[in-house]
């Protein structure tokens, strides 16, 4: 198990069905088709959804067909076209296609890009903590909106 899998395994349940709220990951399969995953293995699905081509290896998900998978942003940056209400976190100043496909059922949270970088591997713990603090601040702000 690689370090990212170890960390995610300590933070997430093993199966989507164990998550108390609706959660999905956008991925692109081996046939270059976009998929929203919402059942099966969580950690493997999250890693696949982060597997930016040419930077990270493709990820196999044990209970899925059309392996391996890569980041869903390759074909659909947001990937949230559905009738379900959702919370969408959009990071400003990211690369990729900008689109405004959000419906009135969606809550969109915009945040500034962090100082974290793929190229700062030697400070993983610091970047992880920065991301955790940013996420907590955003979620705390969200609870006041209901």
N, C-alpha and C positions, 0 to 999 in steps of 0.2 A: 504494500500500500504506500502511495507517495504521500508527502507531507500535507498537500492540500486535501486529499481524501481523508487523512487522519483528522484534520481540523474539522472538516465538514461533518464527518461521522460523529464527532463529539458534540456537534451543535444541532444536527438535524435528525429526525427519525429516519428509519431505513426505507419506509414506504410512503408514497404520497397519501395513501389512505389513512395514515396515522397523523397527518397534519390537521389541526382543528379548524382551519379555514381553507378556502379554495386557493390552490397554488398551482401554477403552470410554468413550464419552461419551454422556450422556443428554440428549436433545433432544426438543422437541415440534414436530411438522411443521405445515404449513399447514392440515391437516385436523384439528388439535388432537388428534393421536395421539402417544403417547409412543413413542420409538424409542431403542434402544441402538445407537450407531454403532461399528463395529469394523473397517471397511474403508474405503479411499479416502483422502481428504485429511484429514490430522491437524489442521493449523492452523485451517482453516476450521471443522472439527467442534468443536474446543476453543472457538473464539470463539462459535460458535452456542450451545454449552452454557453460556456465560457471559452470553448476551444476555437479561438480565432485561427483560421487557416494560416499556415506558414510560420506562426509563432508557437502554436501548441499542437500536440498530436491529436488526431481524431480519437473519439472515445466510443468504445463499444458499451452498449447497455444490455445486460444479460437477458432481459425479458422482452426485448424489442426486435422486430424484423428490420431489414434495411440498414444494418450496421455497416460501417461506423457512422457517427454523427459529429457535426461541427456546430459552431455558433449560429443560432437562428438569424442573427443580424445580417448574415451574408445575403439573405433574400428578403427579409422583412425585419427592419430595425426594431419595430415595436411588437408586431405579431399579436396584437390584442383585439382583432376583429371578432367579436362575439357579442352575444346579447347579455352577458353577465356584467354586473357592476364590477369595477376594478379600481385599484390604486396603481397609478403609473408613475414611476420615478424617472424623470428625464434629467440627464446631466448636461448642463450647458457646455458649449464649446467642445463637444465630442465630434469625432470624425464620423462620417456616414451620412446617409440621406436623411434630410429633415422632412418630417411629414406631420400633418395635423389630422390624424384619423380618430381623434378622441371624441367620444359621444357624450351626451349629457349625463350618462350614468357613471362616468369616470371621474375620479379625483386625480388631478395631475399635480404632482409635486415637482417643482423645478429646484435644482440645487446647482451651485457652482462646482466646477471641476476641482477635484482634490489635487493636492500636490503629489499624490502617489503616482508611481510610474512603473511600467513593466521593466524598465531598465535599472531600477533601484532594487535589485534582488537581495542585496546584502542587508536591507532594512525591512524584511518582511513583517516582523513583529510590530514595528512602528507604523507601517502602512496599514496593517490589520487593525490596530487600535484606532488609528485615525478614521478608518472606514466605519468601525463600530460606533465611535462617538458621533460621527455625522449621521448615521442611520438612526441612532437613538434620538438625537435632536429632532430629526425629521418626523419620526413616529410620535414623539411627544407632542410636537406641534399639530400633528394630524388629529390626535385624540381631542383636541380642543375645538375641532371643526364640526364635531357631531353633537 
